[in-house]
């Protein structure tokens, strides 16, 4: 079943257990802060699709997510012919299971 997510990019359908976030208007360090807050509200195993652009977020957000134990599933430009850092990209990440203490 799909549900509707809204954000800066407008409304769109995403699969159940998935979330969407648009950080194209943000600058570092707020790019990762927004992603981290979204991930914290999710259950383990759910996915987050992040729309981002800019050299620094494209480099730092995926790296920081991996450092926090999450799995980067995909990082691709929205349009095949627009591959530079200023082109919007889509990052899909799966939230890690909670750490046992």
Long-range contacts (C-beta under 8 A, 24 or more apart in sequence): 7-51, 9-51, 14-49, 15-47, 17-43, 17-45, 17-46, 17-47, 18-46, 18-47, 18-48, 18-49, 19-46, 19-47, 19-48, 19-49, 20-48, 20-49, 20-50, 20-51, 21-48, 21-49, 21-50, 21-51, 22-50, 22-51, 23-50, 23-51, 23-52, 23-57, 23-61, 24-51, 24-52, 24-53, 24-88, 26-57, 27-54, 27-56, 28-54, 28-56, 28-57, 28-60, 31-56, 31-57, 31-60, 31-61, 32-57, 32-60, 32-61, 32-64, 35-61, 35-64, 35-65, 35-93, 36-64, 36-68, 39-65, 39-68, 39-70, 39-93, 39-95, 42-95, 43-95, 44-95, 44-96, 44-97, 44-98, 45-94, 45-95, 45-97, 46-94, 46-95, 47-73, 47-92, 47-93, 47-94, 47-95, 48-92, 48-93, 48-95, 49-90, 49-91, 49-92, 50-90, 50-91, 50-92, 50-93, 51-78, 51-88, 51-89, 51-90, 51-91, 52-88, 52-89, 52-91, 53-85, 53-86, 53-87, 53-88, 53-89, 54-85, 54-86, 55-85, 58-85, 58-89, 61-91, 62-91, 62-93, 65-93, 68-96, 69-96, 69-99, 70-94, 70-95, 70-96, 71-96
